[in-house]
Amino acid sequence: MAFSELIKKKEKGLTMSPTGDILSLINDNKAIIMTFSPLENKTVRTTKTRDREATRSRLIQAVGTLLAREGFRALGVNAVAREAGVDKVLIYRYFGGLTELISAFGREGNFWPSIEELAGGNIETFVHLPFNEKLSQLGKNFMNAIRKRPLTQEIMAWEMVERNELTVELETIRENSIMRFYEMFFSKPEDGPDIEAITAIVGAGISYLVARSRKIQWYNGIDLQSEAGWQRLENAIDMIVNGIVDKKV
């Protein structure tokens, strides 16, 4: 029904909403709604933005689900789209391709602990800690962060048996993150300890033990499925760092 006809039939029950953007005609127990909102286009744009963000999130989540369940070999455009329940063309539209989607998963999917998390949640406090304490805290914070990420544990386990451009993409994200952490918090003196080598050994040990704890309880007398066991490992990190690093550094 045309707007002019609605105006002519005002006596039959035409009403206008308080916002002035909706006219309704009630006639013979039937309701007709017409909208004229100047905000309509803005609403459509907002809805499209929300839909885009929701779809991006579903695709990123689908990557993690597939990696944990089936490993990198199962990861492809069709498989990810099917897992997310969307058309595969959206992967190219929103990300550019599968490699870029993997990169987005590494950055946005809570795959790896952030710099703030590795610093214990307070960067300002962390930066003023003594050198050896910063190093110990880094090791312990990393251990606790990985333990809270079962999906990351599964992916790390798959990475030990598979390697391709997708595993390299996640590896690059991790390496860039930790190198940035070193640059922010550790100024290495010429005759000082080799921070990268120390943390490589400690970090590798942590990664292995966390991955092993998924299926196996005991390692070298340490109960990997109890908090008491992990507390022993935290204490060991302190002893290793304090035994290697001069507190005056």
Backbone as JSON, one array per atom type, in Angstrom:
{
  "sequence": "MAFSELIKKKEKGLTMSPTGDILSLINDNKAIIMTFSPLENKTVRTTKTRDREATRSRLIQAVGTLLAREGFRALGVNAVAREAGVDKVLIYRYFGGLTELISAFGREGNFWPSIEELAGGNIETFVHLPFNEKLSQLGKNFMNAIRKRPLTQEIMAWEMVERNELTVELETIRENSIMRFYEMFFSKPEDGPDIEAITAIVGAGISYLVARSRKIQWYNGIDLQSEAGWQRLENAIDMIVNGIVDKKV",
  "N": [[0.84, -1.2, 0.0], [0.53, 2.22, -0.83], [2.16, 5.13, 0.55], [0.62, 7.51, 0.45], [-1.95, 6.5, 0.41], [-2.12, 5.39, 2.92], [-2.1, 7.69, 4.49], [-4.56, 8.84, 3.79], [-6.24, 7.07, 5.01], [-6.22, 7.52, 7.68], [-8.21, 7.8, 9.61], [-8.98, 5.23, 10.06], [-7.34, 4.03, 11.81], [-4.64, 4.75, 11.73], [-1.44, 5.09, 13.08], [1.44, 6.63, 14.6], [4.78, 5.97, 15.53], [6.56, 6.95, 18.57], [9.11, 7.78, 17.79], [8.76, 8.71, 15.31], [9.31, 7.29, 13.03], [7.91, 5.09, 12.19], [4.95, 3.99, 10.73], [1.74, 2.72, 11.27], [-1.05, 0.84, 10.26], [-4.12, -0.14, 11.3], [-6.62, -2.23, 10.45], [-9.57, -3.9, 10.17], [-8.68, -5.91, 11.94], [-6.1, -6.37, 10.99], [-2.66, -5.69, 10.59], [-0.51, -3.27, 9.19], [2.77, -2.45, 8.5], [4.99, 0.2, 7.94], [8.19, 1.45, 7.28], [10.29, 4.29, 7.64], [12.72, 5.06, 8.44], [15.47, 7.23, 8.8], [17.73, 6.18, 9.77], [18.02, 3.73, 8.77], [19.87, 2.83, 6.77], [22.26, 3.07, 8.17], [21.83, 1.18, 10.16], [21.76, -1.17, 8.67], [24.42, -1.21, 7.75], [25.75, -1.51, 10.2], [24.83, -4.01, 10.98], [25.91, -5.6, 8.94], [28.6, -5.28, 9.52], [28.77, -6.5, 12.02], [28.09, -9.12, 11.26], [30.24, -9.73, 9.61], [32.39, -9.67, 11.44], [31.59, -11.73, 13.14], [31.69, -13.91, 11.39], [34.42, -13.93, 10.71], [35.45, -14.58, 13.2], [34.38, -17.15, 13.56], [35.68, -18.55, 11.52], [38.37, -18.33, 12.32], [38.23, -19.7, 14.74], [37.51, -22.19, 13.76], [39.87, -23.0, 12.5], [41.58, -23.51, 14.7], [40.14, -25.62, 15.91], [40.23, -27.65, 13.95], [43.02, -28.02, 13.71], [43.71, -28.99, 16.25], [42.23, -31.33, 16.34], [42.8, -32.85, 14.0], [45.26, -32.15, 12.93], [47.83, -30.54, 10.88], [47.76, -31.5, 8.28], [45.15, -31.9, 7.6], [44.21, -29.43, 7.22], [42.7, -27.19, 5.17], [41.29, -24.98, 2.68], [38.65, -25.77, 2.01], [38.05, -27.56, 4.11], [38.22, -25.92, 6.4], [36.23, -24.0, 5.87], [34.0, -25.68, 5.83], [34.0, -26.62, 8.47], [33.5, -24.23, 9.81], [31.05, -23.62, 8.8], [30.51, -21.93, 6.62], [30.71, -20.27, 3.39], [33.5, -21.01, 1.33], [34.56, -18.91, -0.09], [34.56, -16.73, 1.54], [36.8, -16.91, 3.09], [38.84, -16.02, 1.44], [37.87, -13.48, 0.96], [37.82, -12.2, 3.49], [40.33, -12.68, 4.57], [42.28, -13.18, 2.63], [43.48, -15.56, 2.0], [44.43, -18.99, 2.83], [46.89, -19.13, 4.23], [47.09, -16.54, 5.29], [44.88, -16.61, 6.93], [45.7, -18.5, 8.82], [47.73, -17.02, 9.95], [46.21, -14.99, 11.14], [44.88, -16.53, 13.01], [47.03, -17.22, 14.66], [47.64, -14.7, 15.72], [45.22, -13.66, 16.76], [43.72, -15.68, 17.88], [44.09, -16.46, 20.53], [46.15, -18.2, 20.69], [48.83, -18.05, 21.43], [50.65, -16.88, 24.31], [50.38, -13.45, 25.25], [52.6, -10.57, 25.26], [52.14, -9.07, 27.55], [50.99, -11.04, 29.18], [53.13, -12.81, 29.48], [54.72, -11.2, 30.96], [53.55, -11.32, 33.38], [51.2, -9.94, 33.69], [51.47, -7.31, 34.41], [53.18, -4.97, 32.99], [54.61, -2.66, 33.71], [55.42, -3.17, 36.35], [56.96, -5.47, 35.95], [59.13, -4.6, 34.38], [60.78, -3.32, 36.14], [61.87, -5.24, 37.76], [64.59, -7.16, 39.24], [67.25, -8.47, 37.17], [67.65, -11.35, 37.18], [65.3, -12.16, 38.39], [63.38, -11.32, 36.58], [63.94, -13.09, 34.51], [63.38, -15.56, 35.68], [60.64, -15.21, 36.21], [59.67, -14.97, 33.62], [60.04, -17.59, 32.63], [58.33, -19.06, 34.36], [55.87, -17.8, 33.99], [55.46, -18.32, 31.31], [55.21, -21.12, 31.37], [52.85, -21.46, 32.9], [51.05, -20.14, 31.25], [50.98, -21.7, 28.9], [50.06, -24.08, 29.94], [47.43, -23.42, 30.44], [46.31, -23.51, 27.98], [44.97, -25.78, 26.31], [44.4, -26.27, 23.61], [46.58, -25.11, 22.28], [48.56, -26.8, 23.22], [47.88, -29.2, 21.91], [48.33, -28.45, 19.26], [51.08, -27.87, 19.32], [52.03, -30.42, 19.77], [51.34, -31.67, 17.35], [52.98, -30.23, 15.65], [55.46, -31.35, 16.01], [55.56, -33.54, 14.41], [54.76, -32.8, 11.91], [55.47, -30.57, 9.25], [55.11, -27.67, 7.43], [54.17, -24.92, 5.25], [52.24, -23.76, 6.81], [52.76, -24.5, 9.46], [55.16, -23.19, 9.69], [54.29, -20.56, 9.58], [52.97, -20.18, 12.07], [55.12, -20.69, 13.7], [56.76, -18.53, 13.1], [55.28, -16.41, 14.14], [55.41, -16.98, 16.88], [58.18, -16.79, 17.33], [58.71, -14.11, 16.66], [57.25, -12.88, 18.66], [58.55, -13.63, 21.08], [61.11, -12.59, 20.63], [60.58, -9.9, 20.49], [59.83, -9.55, 23.12], [62.28, -9.97, 24.45], [63.69, -7.74, 23.5], [62.26, -5.68, 24.67], [62.6, -6.03, 27.45], [65.09, -7.09, 28.21], [68.26, -6.02, 28.27], [71.1, -6.95, 26.91], [74.27, -7.27, 28.22], [77.66, -7.06, 26.94], [79.41, -8.97, 28.04], [77.63, -10.53, 29.37], [75.19, -13.06, 30.39], [74.02, -15.54, 28.01], [71.07, -14.92, 27.07], [69.14, -15.81, 25.21], [69.94, -18.47, 24.74], [69.75, -19.62, 27.29], [67.0, -19.32, 27.89], [66.01, -20.79, 25.78], [66.66, -23.44, 26.4], [65.3, -23.77, 28.87], [62.7, -23.08, 28.05], [62.22, -25.04, 26.08], [62.25, -27.35, 27.64], [60.03, -26.86, 29.28], [57.97, -26.76, 27.32], [58.04, -29.37, 26.34], [57.4, -30.9, 28.66], [54.85, -29.91, 29.31], [53.42, -30.63, 27.01], [53.71, -33.4, 27.19], [52.29, -33.91, 29.52], [49.67, -34.05, 28.73], [48.92, -36.65, 28.2], [50.42, -38.33, 29.81], [51.28, -39.07, 33.16], [53.54, -39.12, 34.88], [56.92, -37.98, 35.03], [60.23, -38.51, 35.36], [59.91, -38.78, 38.13], [58.3, -36.62, 38.73], [55.06, -35.52, 39.26], [53.05, -34.79, 36.75], [50.45, -34.19, 36.58], [49.51, -32.92, 38.76], [49.21, -30.08, 40.92], [51.17, -29.81, 42.79], [53.35, -31.06, 41.63], [53.9, -29.31, 39.47], [54.56, -27.05, 40.89], [56.97, -27.82, 41.96], [58.48, -27.77, 39.65], [58.4, -25.05, 39.04], [59.9, -24.08, 41.18], [62.31, -25.22, 40.48], [62.96, -23.82, 38.17], [63.57, -21.3, 39.26], [65.87, -22.02, 40.73], [67.62, -22.85, 38.71], [67.96, -20.49, 37.15], [68.95, -18.68, 39.08], [71.29, -19.97, 39.68], [72.78, -19.68, 37.42], [72.75, -17.04, 36.56], [74.16, -14.0, 37.49], [73.1, -12.1, 40.17], [73.6, -9.42, 40.15], [73.58, -8.58, 37.59]],
  "CA": [[0.0, 0.0, 0.0], [1.32, 3.45, -0.94], [2.16, 6.02, 1.71], [-0.5, 8.44, 0.32], [-3.17, 5.79, 0.78], [-2.13, 5.27, 4.37], [-2.47, 8.98, 5.06], [-5.99, 9.02, 3.59], [-7.01, 6.18, 5.86], [-5.82, 7.78, 9.07], [-9.34, 7.6, 10.51], [-9.2, 3.81, 10.29], [-6.41, 3.48, 12.8], [-3.23, 5.06, 11.45], [-0.7, 5.6, 14.24], [2.87, 6.87, 14.36], [5.58, 5.68, 16.71], [7.13, 8.16, 19.19], [10.32, 8.23, 17.11], [8.38, 9.3, 14.04], [9.86, 6.57, 11.89], [7.09, 3.94, 11.83], [3.51, 4.21, 10.58], [1.03, 1.45, 11.24], [-2.47, 0.94, 9.96], [-4.87, -1.27, 11.81], [-7.88, -2.25, 9.74], [-10.16, -5.24, 10.14], [-7.8, -6.79, 12.71], [-4.85, -6.62, 10.28], [-1.7, -4.62, 10.82], [0.43, -3.01, 8.11], [3.87, -1.66, 9.03], [5.88, 0.81, 6.97], [9.29, 2.13, 7.95], [10.88, 5.39, 6.89], [13.8, 5.53, 9.3], [16.7, 7.7, 8.18], [18.84, 5.4, 10.34], [17.96, 2.38, 8.22], [21.13, 2.48, 6.11], [23.28, 2.89, 9.22], [21.54, -0.09, 10.82], [22.2, -2.22, 7.75], [25.88, -1.25, 7.78], [26.16, -2.06, 11.49], [24.54, -5.44, 10.94], [26.9, -6.24, 8.08], [29.88, -5.28, 10.24], [28.67, -7.56, 13.03], [28.13, -10.4, 10.56], [31.62, -9.95, 9.15], [33.21, -9.99, 12.6], [31.18, -13.05, 13.61], [32.19, -14.9, 10.44], [35.88, -13.99, 10.9], [35.69, -15.3, 14.45], [34.07, -18.56, 13.33], [36.75, -19.12, 10.69], [39.57, -18.44, 13.16], [37.97, -20.79, 15.68], [37.52, -23.45, 12.99], [41.27, -23.36, 12.3], [42.05, -24.13, 15.93], [39.45, -26.89, 16.12], [40.78, -28.63, 13.0], [44.41, -28.31, 14.05], [43.76, -29.82, 17.46], [41.58, -32.62, 16.11], [43.31, -33.63, 12.87], [46.6, -31.75, 12.54], [48.0, -29.6, 9.77], [47.48, -32.11, 6.98], [43.72, -31.79, 7.32], [43.85, -28.01, 7.12], [42.57, -26.67, 3.82], [40.21, -24.0, 2.56], [37.35, -26.45, 2.07], [37.84, -28.12, 5.45], [37.97, -24.82, 7.35], [34.91, -23.44, 5.57], [33.0, -26.66, 6.26], [33.98, -26.61, 9.94], [32.9, -22.96, 10.25], [29.69, -23.54, 8.28], [30.39, -20.78, 5.74], [31.24, -20.46, 2.05], [34.96, -20.86, 1.33], [34.95, -17.63, -0.69], [34.71, -15.75, 2.61], [38.18, -16.97, 3.56], [39.61, -15.13, 0.57], [37.35, -12.12, 1.09], [38.14, -11.6, 4.78], [41.72, -12.88, 4.98], [43.18, -13.2, 1.48], [43.85, -16.93, 1.71], [44.59, -19.87, 3.99], [48.07, -18.73, 5.02], [46.73, -15.33, 6.04], [43.95, -17.03, 7.99], [46.53, -19.11, 9.86], [48.41, -15.92, 10.63], [45.21, -14.35, 11.99], [44.66, -17.44, 14.15], [48.18, -17.08, 15.56], [47.63, -13.39, 16.38], [43.95, -13.31, 17.39], [43.0, -16.83, 18.39], [44.57, -16.81, 21.87], [47.03, -19.35, 20.49], [50.11, -17.86, 22.12], [50.55, -15.84, 25.34], [50.78, -12.1, 24.87], [53.74, -10.0, 25.99], [51.66, -8.71, 28.89], [50.81, -12.26, 29.96], [54.46, -13.31, 29.81], [55.26, -10.3, 31.98], [52.81, -11.5, 34.62], [50.0, -9.12, 33.73], [51.78, -5.9, 34.71], [54.45, -4.65, 32.33], [55.31, -1.63, 34.48], [56.07, -3.83, 37.49], [57.94, -6.43, 35.45], [60.32, -3.94, 33.83], [61.64, -2.87, 37.24], [62.37, -6.38, 38.53], [66.0, -7.51, 39.0], [67.45, -9.25, 35.95], [67.42, -12.78, 37.37], [63.89, -12.37, 38.71], [62.64, -11.22, 35.31], [64.18, -14.31, 33.75], [62.6, -16.61, 36.34], [59.22, -14.95, 36.0], [59.36, -15.29, 32.23], [59.9, -19.04, 32.52], [57.15, -19.54, 35.09], [54.68, -17.27, 33.34], [55.3, -19.08, 30.07], [54.73, -22.45, 31.72], [51.45, -21.37, 33.31], [50.23, -19.72, 30.09], [50.81, -22.85, 28.0], [49.23, -25.07, 30.63], [46.04, -22.98, 30.35], [45.9, -23.54, 26.57], [45.0, -27.16, 25.79], [44.44, -26.24, 22.15], [47.97, -24.85, 21.91], [49.3, -28.03, 23.5], [47.62, -30.15, 20.83], [48.99, -27.96, 18.05], [52.52, -28.05, 19.52], [52.31, -31.84, 19.59], [51.27, -31.93, 15.91], [54.12, -29.6, 14.99], [56.64, -32.19, 16.13], [55.54, -34.59, 13.39], [54.4, -32.22, 10.63], [56.05, -29.25, 8.98], [54.76, -27.12, 6.13], [54.13, -23.46, 5.31], [51.32, -23.34, 7.87], [53.48, -24.61, 10.74], [56.16, -22.12, 9.66], [53.6, -19.3, 9.88], [52.78, -20.11, 13.52], [56.46, -20.61, 14.29], [57.23, -17.15, 12.92], [54.54, -15.57, 15.1], [55.99, -17.23, 18.2], [59.55, -16.26, 17.38], [58.63, -12.64, 16.68], [56.72, -12.48, 19.97], [59.56, -13.76, 22.13], [62.21, -11.67, 20.34], [60.11, -8.58, 20.91], [59.88, -9.56, 24.58], [63.68, -9.75, 24.82], [64.05, -6.36, 23.19], [61.58, -4.78, 25.6], [62.91, -6.21, 28.87], [66.43, -7.58, 28.51], [69.38, -5.4, 27.56], [72.17, -7.92, 27.12], [75.64, -6.72, 28.23], [78.57, -7.82, 26.08], [79.96, -10.12, 28.75], [76.56, -11.09, 30.18], [74.73, -14.4, 30.03], [73.35, -15.7, 26.73], [69.67, -15.04, 27.45], [68.41, -16.63, 24.26], [70.28, -19.88, 24.93], [69.2, -20.06, 28.57], [65.55, -19.46, 27.79], [65.71, -21.85, 24.82], [66.71, -24.71, 27.14], [64.2, -23.78, 29.84], [61.43, -23.1, 27.32], [62.05, -26.35, 25.44], [61.88, -28.29, 28.69], [58.64, -26.58, 29.66], [57.09, -27.15, 26.23], [57.98, -30.83, 26.28], [56.7, -31.43, 29.82], [53.44, -29.57, 29.2], [52.84, -31.49, 25.96], [53.68, -34.77, 27.7], [51.29, -34.02, 30.58], [48.35, -34.29, 28.13], [48.62, -38.08, 28.2], [51.26, -39.09, 30.74], [51.26, -38.42, 34.48], [54.83, -39.02, 35.58], [58.18, -37.83, 34.29], [61.39, -38.38, 36.25], [59.45, -38.63, 39.51], [57.45, -35.44, 38.87], [53.66, -35.74, 38.89], [52.68, -33.72, 35.82], [49.01, -33.96, 36.64], [49.19, -32.34, 40.07], [49.77, -28.75, 41.12], [52.41, -29.96, 43.57], [54.4, -31.37, 40.67], [54.25, -28.1, 38.71], [55.22, -26.14, 41.83], [58.36, -28.27, 42.01], [59.13, -27.3, 38.42], [58.59, -23.61, 39.19], [61.04, -23.9, 42.08], [63.5, -25.6, 39.74], [63.29, -22.7, 37.29], [64.27, -20.32, 40.1], [67.21, -22.51, 41.07], [68.45, -22.85, 37.49], [68.28, -19.11, 36.79], [69.82, -18.09, 40.1], [72.58, -20.64, 39.64], [73.5, -19.29, 36.21], [72.79, -15.6, 36.36], [74.6, -13.16, 38.6], [72.0, -11.2, 40.57], [73.97, -8.04, 39.93], [73.46, -8.24, 36.17]],
  "C": [[0.87, 1.25, 0.0], [1.17, 4.31, 0.29], [0.97, 6.98, 1.66], [-1.8, 7.78, 0.72], [-3.27, 5.61, 2.28], [-2.57, 6.56, 5.04], [-3.96, 9.2, 4.95], [-6.81, 8.19, 4.55], [-6.66, 6.35, 7.33], [-6.95, 7.48, 10.04], [-9.58, 6.14, 10.81], [-8.16, 3.2, 11.23], [-4.96, 3.73, 12.53], [-2.58, 5.65, 12.7], [0.76, 5.76, 13.88], [3.63, 6.61, 15.65], [6.16, 6.97, 17.28], [8.37, 8.67, 18.47], [10.0, 8.84, 15.76], [8.86, 8.53, 12.84], [9.02, 5.36, 11.49], [5.62, 4.35, 11.78], [2.83, 2.86, 10.55], [-0.45, 1.69, 11.01], [-3.16, -0.32, 10.44], [-6.25, -1.22, 11.18], [-8.38, -3.68, 9.65], [-9.22, -6.27, 10.77], [-6.51, -7.16, 11.99], [-3.92, -5.42, 10.49], [-0.76, -4.5, 9.63], [1.5, -2.08, 8.66], [4.7, -1.1, 7.88], [6.96, 1.57, 7.72], [9.9, 3.16, 7.04], [12.14, 5.9, 7.58], [15.0, 6.01, 8.5], [17.92, 6.95, 8.69], [18.92, 4.01, 9.72], [19.28, 1.96, 7.58], [22.24, 2.23, 7.12], [23.08, 1.56, 9.92], [22.01, -1.25, 9.96], [23.72, -2.36, 7.77], [26.39, -1.87, 9.07], [25.96, -3.56, 11.52], [25.56, -6.19, 10.1], [28.26, -6.32, 8.77], [29.9, -6.38, 11.29], [28.77, -8.94, 12.38], [29.54, -10.74, 10.11], [32.5, -10.37, 10.31], [32.88, -11.38, 13.13], [31.73, -14.15, 12.69], [33.7, -15.05, 10.56], [36.2, -14.82, 12.13], [35.43, -16.79, 14.28], [35.16, -19.24, 12.51], [38.03, -19.31, 11.49], [39.41, -19.59, 14.16], [38.02, -22.14, 14.98], [38.94, -23.93, 12.74], [41.81, -24.09, 13.53], [41.44, -25.49, 16.18], [40.03, -27.98, 15.22], [42.21, -29.01, 13.35], [44.51, -29.25, 15.23], [43.24, -31.23, 17.18], [42.3, -33.47, 15.07], [44.71, -33.24, 12.41], [46.63, -30.9, 11.28], [47.64, -30.2, 8.42], [46.0, -31.99, 6.6], [43.28, -30.36, 7.06], [43.87, -27.55, 5.67], [41.4, -25.71, 3.77], [38.85, -24.66, 2.7], [37.04, -26.97, 3.46], [37.51, -27.04, 6.47], [36.59, -24.23, 7.13], [33.81, -24.38, 6.05], [32.87, -26.67, 7.78], [33.28, -25.36, 10.48], [31.46, -22.82, 9.78], [29.47, -22.33, 7.38], [30.95, -21.14, 4.36], [32.74, -20.18, 2.05], [35.41, -19.53, 0.73], [35.18, -16.56, 0.36], [36.12, -15.78, 3.21], [39.05, -16.02, 2.75], [39.16, -13.68, 0.74], [37.82, -11.46, 2.37], [39.62, -11.69, 5.14], [42.72, -12.81, 3.82], [43.59, -14.6, 1.07], [44.08, -17.72, 2.98], [45.77, -19.47, 4.86], [47.79, -17.51, 5.87], [45.75, -15.64, 7.18], [44.71, -17.68, 9.13], [47.25, -18.04, 10.66], [47.45, -15.21, 11.58], [44.91, -15.22, 13.21], [45.8, -17.3, 15.16], [48.16, -15.78, 16.34], [46.39, -13.19, 17.23], [43.27, -14.47, 18.12], [43.41, -17.29, 19.77], [45.46, -18.05, 21.81], [48.28, -19.24, 21.35], [49.97, -16.76, 23.16], [51.06, -14.49, 24.85], [51.99, -11.66, 25.67], [53.32, -9.64, 27.41], [51.49, -9.95, 29.76], [52.15, -12.85, 30.37], [55.13, -12.46, 30.88], [54.48, -10.39, 33.29], [51.6, -10.61, 34.76], [50.25, -7.65, 33.99], [53.16, -5.56, 34.17], [55.26, -3.65, 33.13], [56.04, -2.23, 35.67], [57.21, -4.73, 37.01], [59.24, -5.74, 35.03], [61.28, -3.5, 34.92], [62.16, -4.02, 38.11], [63.86, -6.57, 38.28], [66.11, -8.47, 37.82], [67.1, -10.72, 36.14], [65.96, -13.08, 37.68], [63.02, -12.25, 37.46], [62.75, -12.52, 34.52], [63.38, -15.48, 34.35], [61.11, -16.45, 36.1], [58.81, -15.28, 34.57], [59.14, -16.79, 32.07], [58.63, -19.55, 33.17], [55.86, -19.05, 34.45], [54.39, -18.01, 32.03], [54.7, -20.46, 30.36], [53.24, -22.41, 32.08], [50.53, -20.99, 32.14], [49.97, -20.88, 29.15], [49.93, -23.91, 28.65], [47.74, -24.71, 30.54], [45.48, -23.08, 28.93], [45.97, -24.97, 26.02], [45.03, -27.23, 24.28], [45.87, -26.02, 21.65], [48.82, -26.1, 22.15], [49.12, -29.05, 22.39], [48.36, -29.74, 19.56], [50.5, -28.15, 18.15], [52.9, -29.52, 19.33], [52.29, -32.21, 18.1], [52.49, -31.37, 15.19], [55.38, -30.46, 15.04], [56.7, -33.25, 15.03], [55.17, -34.06, 12.01], [55.05, -30.85, 10.48], [55.7, -28.83, 7.56], [54.67, -25.6, 6.28], [53.21, -22.96, 6.41], [51.99, -23.44, 9.24], [54.54, -23.51, 10.83], [55.53, -20.79, 10.02], [53.41, -19.14, 11.38], [54.13, -20.01, 14.23], [57.0, -19.18, 14.21], [56.56, -16.21, 13.91], [55.12, -15.74, 16.49], [57.37, -16.6, 18.33], [59.55, -14.73, 17.45], [58.17, -12.14, 18.04], [57.81, -12.53, 21.04], [60.74, -12.82, 21.89], [61.82, -10.23, 20.72], [60.16, -8.46, 22.43], [61.31, -9.3, 25.06], [64.08, -8.29, 24.63], [63.46, -5.38, 24.2], [62.17, -4.84, 27.01], [64.34, -6.63, 29.19], [67.47, -6.87, 27.64], [70.61, -6.23, 27.88], [73.54, -7.25, 27.1], [76.56, -7.63, 27.42], [79.11, -9.07, 26.76], [78.92, -10.8, 29.63], [76.15, -12.47, 29.7], [74.01, -14.4, 28.68], [71.87, -15.99, 27.01], [68.9, -15.97, 26.52], [68.67, -18.12, 24.48], [69.68, -20.43, 26.22], [67.69, -20.3, 28.46], [65.15, -20.52, 26.77], [65.68, -23.2, 25.53], [65.54, -24.82, 28.11], [62.86, -23.89, 29.11], [61.17, -24.42, 26.64], [61.63, -27.41, 26.46], [60.44, -28.12, 29.12], [57.68, -27.08, 28.59], [56.93, -28.67, 26.18], [57.16, -31.39, 27.44], [55.2, -31.12, 29.78], [52.76, -30.45, 28.15], [52.71, -32.93, 26.46], [52.57, -34.95, 28.74], [49.88, -34.25, 30.04], [47.94, -35.74, 28.29], [49.33, -38.87, 29.3], [51.39, -38.34, 32.06], [52.65, -38.17, 35.04], [55.98, -38.81, 34.61], [59.29, -37.57, 35.29], [60.98, -38.11, 37.71], [58.57, -37.42, 39.76], [56.04, -35.78, 38.4], [53.18, -34.57, 38.05], [51.19, -33.42, 35.83], [48.56, -33.49, 38.03], [49.84, -30.97, 40.18], [51.07, -28.81, 41.92], [53.59, -30.25, 42.64], [54.85, -30.13, 39.9], [54.9, -27.05, 39.61], [56.69, -26.53, 41.98], [59.13, -27.76, 40.79], [59.34, -25.78, 38.47], [59.79, -23.33, 40.09], [62.35, -24.22, 41.36], [63.93, -24.49, 38.78], [64.04, -21.62, 38.05], [65.7, -20.75, 40.39], [68.14, -22.48, 39.87], [68.9, -21.43, 37.15], [69.24, -18.5, 37.8], [71.2, -18.73, 40.13], [73.43, -20.21, 38.46], [73.76, -17.81, 36.14], [73.23, -14.88, 37.62], [73.49, -12.17, 38.92], [72.32, -9.74, 40.33], [73.81, -7.6, 38.48], [72.28, -7.33, 35.93]]
}
